[in-house]
Amino acid sequence: MTSRPADDCVAAGTTLLSVAQGRQRILEAVAADTRHEGVELSAACGRILAETVVSPIDVPPFANSAMDGYALRSDDCAAGTTRFRVIGSCYAGRPFQGTVEAGQCVRIMTGGLLPEGADAVVMQEAVQRTDDAIAIQGTAPGRGANVRYAGEDTRRGERILAAGTRLGPAEVALLASLGLAEISARRRLRVAFFSTGDELVGVGKPLAPGQIYDSNRYALHALLAHQGVEAHDLGVIADDREAVRAAFARAAELADLVITTGGVSVGEADYVTETLEEMGEINFWRMAMKPGKPLAFGRLGRAWFFGLPGNPVSVMATYYQFVLPALRKMQGQAARAPLLLPARCGETLRKAAGRTEFQRGILKPDESGGLVVFSTGEQGSHLLSSMSRANCFILLPAESTGAETGDIVSVQPFCDFA
């Protein structure tokens, strides 16, 4: 079936915003928090750099061997010498004290400082050693063979990591290689969140008739943990105006960003948008997306506010598409477009025209090395089990009515949200 881009607006006559329009309006509103603090490197994983890092040293700081073998002069090899006298040993952290002369070599271990006079290393598997002499078997090494030169990884004065970089294990290791014990990181954002609904019960408690367990707060716990924020769980708030007002007041006092789930529809007991309009500023729209049509965005005191839907899959879908980009910008991370990959549809998919759908999918390699995607099955916004089985969203544009087997569709892998 033919389709247009997933971010097109929905049919004429509605006031729904496309996903791209909603995301743009949010990102135009929020700004980076420039406050920062010193953080020990051992606690820096997941933090956002506040300042660009410039290397204070060369890495490696000296020429060293890339493997176990023998350090020698390549000119000797070029002149036809194949036998060398071993005059000493060099271990990592224990340099050879002396100079390698013509016809000589030094036994060297990986990471060992290249001895003065030597400019190549022949690996130990390529020689035959007899007492204090070696004979090279096969091709002789040329200049620089198996040598790691000073500054080969990073050079003194080189810009290594830009401000706004989120530090992962590789970045932390890189900073450690520079000898940095502390970095300047953006202050952790404070995020307060709560669920609304008389039907919700915390885990570990018995269910009464008509009640369900609150999964949304636990989803938000996990989602926010990936972003390294300071999360404040305010619990379940009853469908009561005064209770919602009290929760709003508490959240506004302690947070940079407030997230609620439920209560943003038009039901008689849905007080979230009503309270936001009363206590803050509201920029409220319904999104042309499924799942996740109702969404409230605005200000609550000095905090930004997101009112997410009540169904658990809708919570995760709207968090990924709208809250996460806002959090990244507020943390000072560089803006980037969502990662979308083309994949062959492995089965027929159906939808109604009118809204962009984020269907849960399973992305895998096909027999030719390309990508093929399958649906997880039923797509109801209350079906968390389908979200657990998925590893991507399949984006079906607003105007389309689905996709046929073999069609190329856009997928958004969940790894893009980490």
C-alpha atoms as a printed R data frame, in Angstrom:
    type eleno elety resid chain resno       x       y      z
1   ATOM     1    CA   MET     A     1   0.000   0.000  0.000
2   ATOM     2    CA   THR     A     2   1.231   3.498 -0.745
3   ATOM     3    CA   SER     A     3   1.895   5.823  2.153
4   ATOM     4    CA   ARG     A     4   3.225   9.278  2.847
5   ATOM     5    CA   PRO     A     5   5.752  10.316  5.511
6   ATOM     6    CA   ALA     A     6   4.797   9.370  9.057
7   ATOM     7    CA   ASP     A     7   4.820  12.983 10.265
8   ATOM     8    CA   ASP     A     8   2.191  14.292  7.853
9   ATOM     9    CA   CYS     A     9  -0.845  15.976  9.422
10  ATOM    10    CA   VAL     A    10  -4.100  14.105  9.729
11  ATOM    11    CA   ALA     A    11  -7.203  14.650  7.663
12  ATOM    12    CA   ALA     A    12  -8.543  18.161  7.166
13  ATOM    13    CA   GLY     A    13 -11.105  19.457  9.619
14  ATOM    14    CA   THR     A    14  -9.342  18.278 12.775
15  ATOM    15    CA   THR     A    15  -7.113  20.148 15.208
16  ATOM    16    CA   LEU     A    16  -4.754  17.251 15.929
17  ATOM    17    CA   LEU     A    17  -1.029  17.918 15.615
18  ATOM    18    CA   SER     A    18   1.327  15.548 13.869
19  ATOM    19    CA   VAL     A    19   4.072  13.932 15.913
20  ATOM    20    CA   ALA     A    20   6.688  16.153 14.252
21  ATOM    21    CA   GLN     A    21   4.676  19.299 14.972
22  ATOM    22    CA   GLY     A    22   4.177  18.368 18.603
23  ATOM    23    CA   ARG     A    23   7.826  17.507 19.102
24  ATOM    24    CA   GLN     A    24   8.901  20.756 17.447
25  ATOM    25    CA   ARG     A    25   6.630  22.870 19.636
26  ATOM    26    CA   ILE     A    26   7.978  21.196 22.760
27  ATOM    27    CA   LEU     A    27  11.623  21.578 21.744
28  ATOM    28    CA   GLU     A    28  11.086  25.235 20.839
29  ATOM    29    CA   ALA     A    29   9.711  25.823 24.334
30  ATOM    30    CA   VAL     A    30  12.227  24.073 26.598
31  ATOM    31    CA   ALA     A    31  15.816  25.197 27.121
32  ATOM    32    CA   ALA     A    32  18.974  23.627 28.486
33  ATOM    33    CA   ASP     A    33  19.698  23.918 32.199
34  ATOM    34    CA   THR     A    34  23.234  25.351 32.249
35  ATOM    35    CA   ARG     A    35  23.943  24.697 35.934
36  ATOM    36    CA   HIS     A    36  26.798  22.270 36.499
37  ATOM    37    CA   GLU     A    37  28.815  20.527 39.201
38  ATOM    38    CA   GLY     A    38  32.018  18.581 39.658
39  ATOM    39    CA   VAL     A    39  31.600  14.797 39.486
40  ATOM    40    CA   GLU     A    40  34.159  12.126 40.303
41  ATOM    41    CA   LEU     A    41  34.955  10.030 37.247
42  ATOM    42    CA   SER     A    42  33.886   6.819 38.999
43  ATOM    43    CA   ALA     A    43  30.364   8.273 39.272
44  ATOM    44    CA   ALA     A    44  30.267   9.957 35.860
45  ATOM    45    CA   CYS     A    45  28.618   7.259 33.734
46  ATOM    46    CA   GLY     A    46  25.289   8.559 32.455
47  ATOM    47    CA   ARG     A    47  26.109  12.189 33.228
48  ATOM    48    CA   ILE     A    48  26.172  14.988 30.646
49  ATOM    49    CA   LEU     A    49  29.405  16.928 30.092
50  ATOM    50    CA   ALA     A    50  29.073  20.624 30.883
51  ATOM    51    CA   GLU     A    51  32.375  21.573 29.254
52  ATOM    52    CA   THR     A    52  34.359  20.351 26.270
53  ATOM    53    CA   VAL     A    53  37.238  18.089 27.311
54  ATOM    54    CA   VAL     A    54  40.691  18.848 25.894
55  ATOM    55    CA   SER     A    55  43.371  16.191 26.285
56  ATOM    56    CA   PRO     A    56  46.094  17.241 28.746
57  ATOM    57    CA   ILE     A    57  48.483  14.523 27.506
58  ATOM    58    CA   ASP     A    58  49.349  12.303 24.564
59  ATOM    59    CA   VAL     A    59  47.731   8.854 24.697
60  ATOM    60    CA   PRO     A    60  49.646   6.661 24.665
61  ATOM    61    CA   PRO     A    61  52.288   8.883 26.268
62  ATOM    62    CA   PHE     A    62  55.177   6.939 24.672
63  ATOM    63    CA   ALA     A    63  55.852   4.563 21.793
64  ATOM    64    CA   ASN     A    64  55.177   1.000 22.917
65  ATOM    65    CA   SER     A    65  54.820  -2.514 21.623
66  ATOM    66    CA   ALA     A    66  51.449  -3.700 20.298
67  ATOM    67    CA   MET     A    67  52.285  -7.332 21.062
68  ATOM    68    CA   ASP     A    68  54.744  -9.710 22.658
69  ATOM    69    CA   GLY     A    69  57.887 -10.073 20.551
70  ATOM    70    CA   TYR     A    70  61.302  -8.547 19.957
71  ATOM    71    CA   ALA     A    71  62.156  -4.872 19.416
72  ATOM    72    CA   LEU     A    72  64.806  -4.235 16.765
73  ATOM    73    CA   ARG     A    73  66.024  -1.870 14.049
74  ATOM    74    CA   SER     A    74  64.123  -2.122 10.754
75  ATOM    75    CA   ASP     A    75  67.211  -0.923  8.873
76  ATOM    76    CA   ASP     A    76  68.964  -4.149  9.885
77  ATOM    77    CA   CYS     A    77  66.084  -6.159  8.400
78  ATOM    78    CA   ALA     A    78  66.162  -4.071  5.226
79  ATOM    79    CA   ALA     A    79  69.877  -4.811  4.923
80  ATOM    80    CA   GLY     A    80  69.157  -8.542  5.009
81  ATOM    81    CA   THR     A    81  69.914  -9.340  8.637
82  ATOM    82    CA   THR     A    82  67.767 -12.230  9.885
83  ATOM    83    CA   ARG     A    83  69.636 -13.191 13.090
84  ATOM    84    CA   PHE     A    84  69.745 -10.883 16.139
85  ATOM    85    CA   ARG     A    85  71.364 -11.083 19.556
86  ATOM    86    CA   VAL     A    86  68.973 -10.635 22.517
87  ATOM    87    CA   ILE     A    87  70.511  -8.040 24.883
88  ATOM    88    CA   GLY     A    88  67.725  -7.675 27.446
89  ATOM    89    CA   SER     A    89  64.045  -7.584 28.241
90  ATOM    90    CA   CYS     A    90  61.365  -4.914 28.452
91  ATOM    91    CA   TYR     A    91  58.068  -5.336 30.310
92  ATOM    92    CA   ALA     A    92  55.075  -3.024 30.618
93  ATOM    93    CA   GLY     A    93  56.051  -0.537 33.324
94  ATOM    94    CA   ARG     A    94  59.670  -1.775 33.414
95  ATOM    95    CA   PRO     A    95  61.615  -0.191 30.494
96  ATOM    96    CA   PHE     A    96  64.861  -1.535 29.075
97  ATOM    97    CA   GLN     A    97  67.753   0.632 30.158
98  ATOM    98    CA   GLY     A    98  69.986   0.890 27.120
99  ATOM    99    CA   THR     A    99  70.143   1.379 23.362
100 ATOM   100    CA   VAL     A   100  69.551  -1.183 20.634
101 ATOM   101    CA   GLU     A   101  72.499  -1.284 18.246
102 ATOM   102    CA   ALA     A   102  72.977  -2.978 14.882
103 ATOM   103    CA   GLY     A   103  72.263  -6.710 15.018
104 ATOM   104    CA   GLN     A   104  70.696  -6.497 18.473
105 ATOM   105    CA   CYS     A   105  67.137  -6.904 19.782
106 ATOM   106    CA   VAL     A   106  65.272  -6.707 23.075
107 ATOM   107    CA   ARG     A   107  62.626  -9.120 24.281
108 ATOM   108    CA   ILE     A   108  59.496  -6.916 24.726
109 ATOM   109    CA   MET     A   109  56.003  -7.463 26.089
110 ATOM   110    CA   THR     A   110  52.768  -5.796 24.984
111 ATOM   111    CA   GLY     A   111  52.670  -2.232 26.293
112 ATOM   112    CA   GLY     A   112  56.409  -2.125 26.939
113 ATOM   113    CA   LEU     A   113  58.254   1.135 26.180
114 ATOM   114    CA   LEU     A   114  59.980   0.839 22.797
115 ATOM   115    CA   PRO     A   115  63.740   0.864 23.567
116 ATOM   116    CA   GLU     A   116  65.945   3.626 22.241
117 ATOM   117    CA   GLY     A   117  67.318   2.691 18.828
118 ATOM   118    CA   ALA     A   118  64.502   0.267 17.992
119 ATOM   119    CA   ASP     A   119  61.701   1.199 15.580
120 ATOM   120    CA   ALA     A   120  59.916  -2.110 14.946
121 ATOM   121    CA   VAL     A   121  58.718  -5.222 16.752
122 ATOM   122    CA   VAL     A   122  58.715  -8.710 15.308
123 ATOM   123    CA   MET     A   123  56.094 -10.862 16.996
124 ATOM   124    CA   GLN     A   124  57.321 -13.847 18.924
125 ATOM   125    CA   GLU     A   125  55.452 -16.317 16.677
126 ATOM   126    CA   ALA     A   126  57.579 -15.164 13.720
127 ATOM   127    CA   VAL     A   127  60.972 -16.021 15.237
128 ATOM   128    CA   GLN     A   128  62.905 -19.037 16.403
129 ATOM   129    CA   ARG     A   129  64.938 -18.427 19.540
130 ATOM   130    CA   THR     A   130  68.061 -20.301 20.487
131 ATOM   131    CA   ASP     A   131  69.730 -19.246 23.747
132 ATOM   132    CA   ASP     A   132  70.403 -15.475 23.400
133 ATOM   133    CA   ALA     A   133  69.705 -15.213 19.689
134 ATOM   134    CA   ILE     A   134  66.652 -15.159 17.432
135 ATOM   135    CA   ALA     A   135  66.205 -15.972 13.764
136 ATOM   136    CA   ILE     A   136  63.342 -14.299 11.888
137 ATOM   137    CA   GLN     A   137  61.136 -16.770 10.036
138 ATOM   138    CA   GLY     A   138  59.442 -15.351  6.949
139 ATOM   139    CA   THR     A   139  58.879 -11.670  6.134
140 ATOM   140    CA   ALA     A   140  60.957  -9.221  8.188
141 ATOM   141    CA   PRO     A   141  59.147  -6.290  9.867
142 ATOM   142    CA   GLY     A   142  59.326  -2.794  8.391
143 ATOM   143    CA   ARG     A   143  59.630   0.500 10.252
144 ATOM   144    CA   GLY     A   144  56.757   0.941 12.727
145 ATOM   145    CA   ALA     A   145  55.623  -2.671 12.564
146 ATOM   146    CA   ASN     A   146  53.638  -3.608 15.696
147 ATOM   147    CA   VAL     A   147  54.428  -0.256 17.315
148 ATOM   148    CA   ARG     A   148  51.849   2.030 18.960
149 ATOM   149    CA   TYR     A   149  53.179   5.582 18.726
150 ATOM   150    CA   ALA     A   150  52.793   8.396 21.259
151 ATOM   151    CA   GLY     A   151  49.577  10.329 20.653
152 ATOM   152    CA   GLU     A   152  48.188   7.672 18.314
153 ATOM   153    CA   ASP     A   153  44.899   7.627 20.237
154 ATOM   154    CA   THR     A   154  44.682  11.244 21.394
155 ATOM   155    CA   ARG     A   155  47.089  14.172 21.216
156 ATOM   156    CA   ARG     A   156  47.765  16.800 23.847
157 ATOM   157    CA   GLY     A   157  45.531  19.821 23.236
158 ATOM   158    CA   GLU     A   158  43.073  17.859 21.084
159 ATOM   159    CA   ARG     A   159  39.320  18.342 21.680
160 ATOM   160    CA   ILE     A   160  38.207  14.903 22.854
161 ATOM   161    CA   LEU     A   161  34.559  15.124 23.981
162 ATOM   162    CA   ALA     A   162  32.169  17.997 23.317
163 ATOM   163    CA   ALA     A   163  29.997  19.652 25.935
164 ATOM   164    CA   GLY     A   164  26.610  17.955 25.910
165 ATOM   165    CA   THR     A   165  28.048  14.469 25.472
166 ATOM   166    CA   ARG     A   166  26.336  11.811 27.533
167 ATOM   167    CA   LEU     A   167  29.031   9.682 29.135
168 ATOM   168    CA   GLY     A   168  28.853   5.940 28.625
169 ATOM   169    CA   PRO     A   169  31.426   3.255 29.533
170 ATOM   170    CA   ALA     A   170  33.625   4.068 26.512
171 ATOM   171    CA   GLU     A   171  33.666   7.792 27.301
172 ATOM   172    CA   VAL     A   172  34.461   7.169 30.971
173 ATOM   173    CA   ALA     A   173  37.338   4.892 29.969
174 ATOM   174    CA   LEU     A   174  38.594   7.536 27.522
175 ATOM   175    CA   LEU     A   175  38.578  10.185 30.247
176 ATOM   176    CA   ALA     A   176  40.410   7.813 32.582
177 ATOM   177    CA   SER     A   177  43.100   7.319 29.928
178 ATOM   178    CA   LEU     A   178  43.670  11.081 30.106
179 ATOM   179    CA   GLY     A   179  44.222  10.903 33.857
180 ATOM   180    CA   LEU     A   180  41.138  12.994 34.711
181 ATOM   181    CA   ALA     A   181  39.782  12.273 38.182
182 ATOM   182    CA   GLU     A   182  36.818  14.663 37.947
183 ATOM   183    CA   ILE     A   183  34.656  16.171 35.210
184 ATOM   184    CA   SER     A   184  32.228  19.083 35.049
185 ATOM   185    CA   ALA     A   185  28.710  17.699 34.499
186 ATOM   186    CA   ARG     A   186  25.296  19.250 34.070
187 ATOM   187    CA   ARG     A   187  23.276  19.231 37.256
188 ATOM   188    CA   ARG     A   188  20.865  16.313 37.437
189 ATOM   189    CA   LEU     A   189  17.377  17.346 36.426
190 ATOM   190    CA   ARG     A   190  14.725  16.808 39.091
191 ATOM   191    CA   VAL     A   191  11.673  15.017 37.715
192 ATOM   192    CA   ALA     A   192   8.524  14.484 39.784
193 ATOM   193    CA   PHE     A   193   5.834  12.086 38.611
194 ATOM   194    CA   PHE     A   194   2.591  10.560 39.816
195 ATOM   195    CA   SER     A   195  -0.342   8.532 38.568
196 ATOM   196    CA   THR     A   196  -3.986   9.532 38.881
197 ATOM   197    CA   GLY     A   197  -6.978   7.237 39.225
198 ATOM   198    CA   ASP     A   198  -9.190   5.726 41.917
199 ATOM   199    CA   GLU     A   199  -8.785   2.333 40.264
200 ATOM   200    CA   LEU     A   200  -5.011   2.194 40.783
201 ATOM   201    CA   VAL     A   201  -3.351   0.172 43.538
202 ATOM   202    CA   GLY     A   202   0.335  -0.077 44.399
203 ATOM   203    CA   VAL     A   203   2.118  -3.370 43.841
204 ATOM   204    CA   GLY     A   204   2.170  -5.789 46.763
205 ATOM   205    CA   LYS     A   205  -1.355  -4.897 47.890
206 ATOM   206    CA   PRO     A   206  -4.526  -6.953 47.321
207 ATOM   207    CA   LEU     A   207  -6.889  -5.883 44.550
208 ATOM   208    CA   ALA     A   208 -10.487  -4.997 45.301
209 ATOM   209    CA   PRO     A   209 -13.178  -5.375 42.627
210 ATOM   210    CA   GLY     A   210 -12.601  -2.830 39.827
211 ATOM   211    CA   GLN     A   211  -8.977  -2.115 40.785
212 ATOM   212    CA   ILE     A   212  -5.765  -2.685 38.837
213 ATOM   213    CA   TYR     A   213  -2.104  -2.413 39.704
214 ATOM   214    CA   ASP     A   214  -0.366   0.834 38.806
215 ATOM   215    CA   SER     A   215   2.266  -0.083 36.200
216 ATOM   216    CA   ASN     A   216   2.765   3.457 34.897
217 ATOM   217    CA   ARG     A   217   4.880   4.709 37.786
218 ATOM   218    CA   TYR     A   218   7.162   1.704 37.477
219 ATOM   219    CA   ALA     A   219   7.484   2.313 33.743
220 ATOM   220    CA   LEU     A   220   8.470   5.922 34.465
221 ATOM   221    CA   HIS     A   221  10.925   4.785 37.149
222 ATOM   222    CA   ALA     A   222  12.678   2.614 34.565
223 ATOM   223    CA   LEU     A   223  12.472   5.154 31.739
224 ATOM   224    CA   LEU     A   224  13.896   7.967 33.850
225 ATOM   225    CA   ALA     A   225  16.652   5.766 35.278
226 ATOM   226    CA   HIS     A   226  18.117   5.563 31.754
227 ATOM   227    CA   GLN     A   227  18.419   9.361 31.675
228 ATOM   228    CA   GLY     A   228  20.280   9.813 34.945
229 ATOM   229    CA   VAL     A   229  17.773  12.235 36.449
230 ATOM   230    CA   GLU     A   230  16.843  12.711 40.086
231 ATOM   231    CA   ALA     A   231  13.394  11.078 40.132
232 ATOM   232    CA   HIS     A   232  10.694  11.818 42.718
233 ATOM   233    CA   ASP     A   233   7.788   9.373 42.833
234 ATOM   234    CA   LEU     A   234   4.747  11.075 44.375
235 ATOM   235    CA   GLY     A   235   2.606   7.948 44.261
236 ATOM   236    CA   VAL     A   236  -0.999   7.444 43.179
237 ATOM   237    CA   ILE     A   237  -3.301  10.473 43.429
238 ATOM   238    CA   ALA     A   238  -7.042   9.950 43.759
239 ATOM   239    CA   ASP     A   239  -9.509  11.363 41.234
240 ATOM   240    CA   ASP     A   240 -10.238  14.322 43.465
241 ATOM   241    CA   ARG     A   241  -9.717  18.007 42.616
242 ATOM   242    CA   GLU     A   242  -8.120  18.913 45.927
243 ATOM   243    CA   ALA     A   243  -5.846  15.875 45.900
244 ATOM   244    CA   VAL     A   244  -4.694  16.683 42.372
245 ATOM   245    CA   ARG     A   245  -4.115  20.347 43.300
246 ATOM   246    CA   ALA     A   246  -2.031  19.314 46.324
247 ATOM   247    CA   ALA     A   247   0.060  16.952 44.180
248 ATOM   248    CA   PHE     A   248   0.608  19.680 41.579
249 ATOM   249    CA   ALA     A   249   1.747  22.115 44.254
250 ATOM   250    CA   ARG     A   250   4.209  19.643 45.749
251 ATOM   251    CA   ALA     A   251   5.577  18.634 42.343
252 ATOM   252    CA   ALA     A   252   6.027  22.247 41.229
253 ATOM   253    CA   GLU     A   253   8.012  23.012 44.377
254 ATOM   254    CA   LEU     A   254  10.617  20.290 43.967
255 ATOM   255    CA   ALA     A   255  10.960  19.541 40.230
256 ATOM   256    CA   ASP     A   256  12.299  20.901 36.944
257 ATOM   257    CA   LEU     A   257   9.912  18.636 35.065
258 ATOM   258    CA   VAL     A   258   6.595  17.123 36.159
259 ATOM   259    CA   ILE     A   259   5.027  14.051 34.547
260 ATOM   260    CA   THR     A   260   1.548  12.709 35.278
261 ATOM   261    CA   THR     A   261  -0.234   9.703 33.827
262 ATOM   262    CA   GLY     A   262  -3.991   9.580 33.386
263 ATOM   263    CA   GLY     A   263  -6.596  12.287 33.784
264 ATOM   264    CA   VAL     A   264  -5.906  14.160 30.529
265 ATOM   265    CA   SER     A   265  -8.999  13.025 28.648
266 ATOM   266    CA   VAL     A   266 -12.471  14.571 28.840
267 ATOM   267    CA   GLY     A   267 -14.045  12.336 31.481
268 ATOM   268    CA   GLU     A   268 -15.918  13.778 34.446
269 ATOM   269    CA   ALA     A   269 -13.141  12.737 36.832
270 ATOM   270    CA   ASP     A   270 -10.196  13.792 34.642
271 ATOM   271    CA   TYR     A   271  -8.781  16.776 36.526
272 ATOM   272    CA   VAL     A   272  -5.206  17.024 35.273
273 ATOM   273    CA   THR     A   273  -5.644  19.502 32.407
274 ATOM   274    CA   GLU     A   274  -8.235  21.435 34.393
275 ATOM   275    CA   THR     A   275  -5.783  21.808 37.288
276 ATOM   276    CA   LEU     A   276  -2.876  22.672 34.991
277 ATOM   277    CA   GLU     A   277  -4.930  25.443 33.413
278 ATOM   278    CA   GLU     A   278  -5.825  26.733 36.883
279 ATOM   279    CA   MET     A   279  -2.357  26.538 38.487
280 ATOM   280    CA   GLY     A   280  -0.032  26.947 35.509
281 ATOM   281    CA   GLU     A   281   0.074  27.511 31.793
282 ATOM   282    CA   ILE     A   282  -1.303  25.004 29.320
283 ATOM   283    CA   ASN     A   283  -0.449  24.329 25.726
284 ATOM   284    CA   PHE     A   284  -2.742  21.393 25.253
285 ATOM   285    CA   TRP     A   285  -3.347  19.422 22.126
286 ATOM   286    CA   ARG     A   286  -4.452  16.010 21.054
287 ATOM   287    CA   MET     A   287  -1.838  14.243 19.006
288 ATOM   288    CA   ALA     A   288  -2.482  12.614 15.641
289 ATOM   289    CA   MET     A   289  -0.892   9.402 16.901
290 ATOM   290    CA   LYS     A   290  -1.893   6.009 18.190
291 ATOM   291    CA   PRO     A   291  -1.379   5.013 20.919
292 ATOM   292    CA   GLY     A   292  -1.247   8.299 22.826
293 ATOM   293    CA   LYS     A   293  -3.807  10.721 21.457
294 ATOM   294    CA   PRO     A   294  -4.371  12.813 24.642
295 ATOM   295    CA   LEU     A   295  -1.345  14.814 25.777
296 ATOM   296    CA   ALA     A   296  -0.982  17.936 27.901
297 ATOM   297    CA   PHE     A   297   2.149  20.092 27.797
298 ATOM   298    CA   GLY     A   298   2.752  23.342 29.607
299 ATOM   299    CA   ARG     A   299   4.284  25.058 32.644
300 ATOM   300    CA   LEU     A   300   3.673  24.456 36.303
301 ATOM   301    CA   GLY     A   301   5.473  27.195 38.208
302 ATOM   302    CA   ARG     A   302   9.112  27.027 37.081
303 ATOM   303    CA   ALA     A   303   8.732  23.399 35.968
304 ATOM   304    CA   TRP     A   304   7.759  22.065 32.584
305 ATOM   305    CA   PHE     A   305   4.772  19.743 32.604
306 ATOM   306    CA   PHE     A   306   3.733  16.656 30.654
307 ATOM   307    CA   GLY     A   307   0.351  15.045 31.198
308 ATOM   308    CA   LEU     A   308   0.535  11.615 29.589
309 ATOM   309    CA   PRO     A   309  -2.360   9.241 28.867
310 ATOM   310    CA   GLY     A   310  -3.418   6.572 31.344
311 ATOM   311    CA   ASN     A   311  -2.965   3.415 29.282
312 ATOM   312    CA   PRO     A   312   0.521   1.974 29.910
313 ATOM   313    CA   VAL     A   313   1.629   1.528 26.286
314 ATOM   314    CA   SER     A   314   0.438   5.067 25.542
315 ATOM   315    CA   VAL     A   315   2.580   6.284 28.443
316 ATOM   316    CA   MET     A   316   5.697   4.681 26.987
317 ATOM   317    CA   ALA     A   317   4.972   5.772 23.411
318 ATOM   318    CA   THR     A   318   4.376   9.423 24.331
319 ATOM   319    CA   TYR     A   319   7.356   9.448 26.703
320 ATOM   320    CA   TYR     A   320   9.649   8.236 23.917
321 ATOM   321    CA   GLN     A   321   8.308  10.639 21.286
322 ATOM   322    CA   PHE     A   322   7.913  13.812 23.378
323 ATOM   323    CA   VAL     A   323   9.264  13.657 26.937
324 ATOM   324    CA   LEU     A   324  12.615  12.079 26.088
325 ATOM   325    CA   PRO     A   325  13.579  14.680 23.434
326 ATOM   326    CA   ALA     A   326  12.636  17.428 25.912
327 ATOM   327    CA   LEU     A   327  14.728  15.834 28.674
328 ATOM   328    CA   ARG     A   328  17.699  15.528 26.368
329 ATOM   329    CA   LYS     A   329  17.521  19.188 25.417
330 ATOM   330    CA   MET     A   330  17.072  20.280 29.035
331 ATOM   331    CA   GLN     A   331  20.183  18.266 29.931
332 ATOM   332    CA   GLY     A   332  22.156  20.074 27.255
333 ATOM   333    CA   GLN     A   333  22.476  17.179 24.831
334 ATOM   334    CA   ALA     A   334  22.771  17.954 21.140
335 ATOM   335    CA   ALA     A   335  19.498  17.779 19.233
336 ATOM   336    CA   ARG     A   336  19.113  14.875 16.843
337 ATOM   337    CA   ALA     A   337  16.373  13.377 14.757
338 ATOM   338    CA   PRO     A   338  14.855  10.036 15.779
339 ATOM   339    CA   LEU     A   339  16.642   7.003 14.343
340 ATOM   340    CA   LEU     A   340  14.453   5.516 11.609
341 ATOM   341    CA   LEU     A   341  15.460   2.421  9.652
342 ATOM   342    CA   PRO     A   342  13.875   0.925  6.536
343 ATOM   343    CA   ALA     A   343  12.689  -2.654  6.946
344 ATOM   344    CA   ARG     A   344  10.694  -5.128  4.889
345 ATOM   345    CA   CYS     A   345   7.289  -5.855  6.333
346 ATOM   346    CA   GLY     A   346   7.037  -9.564  7.152
347 ATOM   347    CA   GLU     A   347   3.244  -9.626  7.290
348 ATOM   348    CA   THR     A   348   0.173  -7.564  6.448
349 ATOM   349    CA   LEU     A   349  -0.510  -4.701  8.873
350 ATOM   350    CA   ARG     A   350  -3.810  -2.874  9.183
351 ATOM   351    CA   LYS     A   351  -4.802   0.508 10.606
352 ATOM   352    CA   ALA     A   352  -7.474   3.160 10.166
353 ATOM   353    CA   ALA     A   353  -6.525   6.326  8.294
354 ATOM   354    CA   GLY     A   354  -6.295   9.496 10.363
355 ATOM   355    CA   ARG     A   355  -3.450   9.052 12.837
356 ATOM   356    CA   THR     A   356   0.207   7.999 12.675
357 ATOM   357    CA   GLU     A   357   0.457   4.624 14.394
358 ATOM   358    CA   PHE     A   358   3.402   3.390 16.413
359 ATOM   359    CA   GLN     A   359   2.754  -0.325 16.235
360 ATOM   360    CA   ARG     A   360   4.916  -2.594 18.327
361 ATOM   361    CA   GLY     A   361   7.217  -4.741 16.211
362 ATOM   362    CA   ILE     A   362   9.960  -7.339 16.279
363 ATOM   363    CA   LEU     A   363  12.903  -6.350 14.056
364 ATOM   364    CA   LYS     A   364  15.325  -9.042 12.909
365 ATOM   365    CA   PRO     A   365  17.781  -9.749 10.070
366 ATOM   366    CA   ASP     A   366  16.421 -11.646  7.086
367 ATOM   367    CA   GLU     A   367  18.112 -14.330  4.995
368 ATOM   368    CA   SER     A   368  19.733 -11.743  2.701
369 ATOM   369    CA   GLY     A   369  21.219  -9.666  5.526
370 ATOM   370    CA   GLY     A   370  18.543  -6.975  5.356
371 ATOM   371    CA   LEU     A   371  15.954  -6.136  7.991
372 ATOM   372    CA   VAL     A   372  12.473  -7.582  8.300
373 ATOM   373    CA   VAL     A   373   9.864  -6.592 10.865
374 ATOM   374    CA   PHE     A   374   6.840  -8.418 12.263
375 ATOM   375    CA   SER     A   375   4.008  -7.232 14.464
376 ATOM   376    CA   THR     A   376   3.836  -8.380 18.073
377 ATOM   377    CA   GLY     A   377   0.129  -9.047 17.550
378 ATOM   378    CA   GLU     A   378  -2.774  -7.200 19.116
379 ATOM   379    CA   GLN     A   379  -1.964  -3.504 19.467
380 ATOM   380    CA   GLY     A   380  -4.277  -2.350 22.257
381 ATOM   381    CA   SER     A   381  -2.742   0.450 24.358
382 ATOM   382    CA   HIS     A   382  -3.405  -1.574 27.530
383 ATOM   383    CA   LEU     A   383  -1.376  -4.606 26.348
384 ATOM   384    CA   LEU     A   384   1.993  -4.313 28.082
385 ATOM   385    CA   SER     A   385   2.947  -7.859 27.120
386 ATOM   386    CA   SER     A   386   3.156  -6.766 23.465
387 ATOM   387    CA   MET     A   387   5.508  -3.938 24.458
388 ATOM   388    CA   SER     A   388   7.704  -6.409 26.300
389 ATOM   389    CA   ARG     A   389   7.975  -8.632 23.211
390 ATOM   390    CA   ALA     A   390   8.805  -5.709 20.917
391 ATOM   391    CA   ASN     A   391  12.189  -4.215 20.082
392 ATOM   392    CA   CYS     A   392  10.942  -1.401 17.850
393 ATOM   393    CA   PHE     A   393   8.013   0.743 16.751
394 ATOM   394    CA   ILE     A   394   6.660   0.300 13.235
395 ATOM   395    CA   LEU     A   395   5.662   3.767 11.981
396 ATOM   396    CA   LEU     A   396   2.569   3.731  9.795
397 ATOM   397    CA   PRO     A   397   1.709   7.172  8.375
398 ATOM   398    CA   ALA     A   398  -1.544   8.935  9.164
399 ATOM   399    CA   GLU     A   399  -2.984   8.646  5.655
400 ATOM   400    CA   SER     A   400  -2.190   4.974  5.155
401 ATOM   401    CA   THR     A   401  -4.436   2.052  5.990
402 ATOM   402    CA   GLY     A   402  -1.504  -0.243  6.729
403 ATOM   403    CA   ALA     A   403   1.153  -2.144  4.819
404 ATOM   404    CA   GLU     A   404   1.299  -5.328  2.783
405 ATOM   405    CA   THR     A   405   3.788  -8.151  3.165
406 ATOM   406    CA   GLY     A   406   7.000  -7.090  1.421
407 ATOM   407    CA   ASP     A   407   6.358  -3.347  1.681
408 ATOM   408    CA   ILE     A   408   9.193  -1.202  3.033
409 ATOM   409    CA   VAL     A   409   8.199   0.503  6.280
410 ATOM   410    CA   SER     A   410  10.042   2.778  8.718
411 ATOM   411    CA   VAL     A   411  10.943   1.351 12.108
412 ATOM   412    CA   GLN     A   412  12.217   3.109 15.217
413 ATOM   413    CA   PRO     A   413  14.412   0.692 17.223
414 ATOM   414    CA   PHE     A   414  14.097   0.876 20.984
415 ATOM   415    CA   CYS     A   415  17.889   1.095 21.266
416 ATOM   416    CA   ASP     A   416  17.512   4.688 20.043
417 ATOM   417    CA   PHE     A   417  15.829   5.535 23.359
418 ATOM   418    CA   ALA     A   418  18.663   4.378 25.626
